[in-house]
Amino acid sequence: MGQAKRDQGLRPDQAGADEERIKALEREVRDLCQANEIPRKTSADFAVAELDRRSKL
């Protein structure tokens, strides 16, 4: 019955709104993962540089 009401325009399409929200959240997660990758790589580079420096002493 709910689908029939949505099809007739009597009930808002919650599934569409949910899909949009899920896509937005997935985009946000992807962006945050990419943003976290920068400090992770930088930290690894500093660790390697520090080990290099110590081995040369």
N, C-alpha and C positions, 0 to 999 in steps of 0.2 A: 504493500500500500504506500509506503514511503517513497519508493521510486516513482510510482505513478504521479504522486503529488509534485515531486521534483520535476518530472517531465512536463507537467502542465503549468509549471511556474508558480505553483501555490506554496512551495516550500523552497527555501534557499538551498543551493547546491553546496553543502558542507564539504563534500568530497573534493571539489575543485579548490576550495579555500585551503583545505588540508594539504593537497598536493602542492600548492604554491608555497605554503609555509615549509613543507618538507624540503622543497628545492632550495628555498632561501637558506634554511639551516644547513643543508649539505654544502652549499656554496661557502657559507661562513666557516664551516669545519675545514673545508679545503684551503681557504685563505689562511686560517690560523695555523694549519699544518705547514703551509709554505713559509709563513712568518717565523715559525719555530725552527725551521730548518736553518735559517741564517745564523742565529746564535749557536746552534749545535755545531755547525761546520766551523764557525769561527773559534769556538772553544777547542775543538779538536786540533785546529791549526796552531793555536797557542800552546797546547800541550806538546805537540810534536816539536815546536820551536824550543820550548823549555827543555825538553829531553836532549835536543841537539846541543843546546848551549851548555848543559851540564856535562855532556860527554866530551866536549872540547876543553873543559877546564882541567 
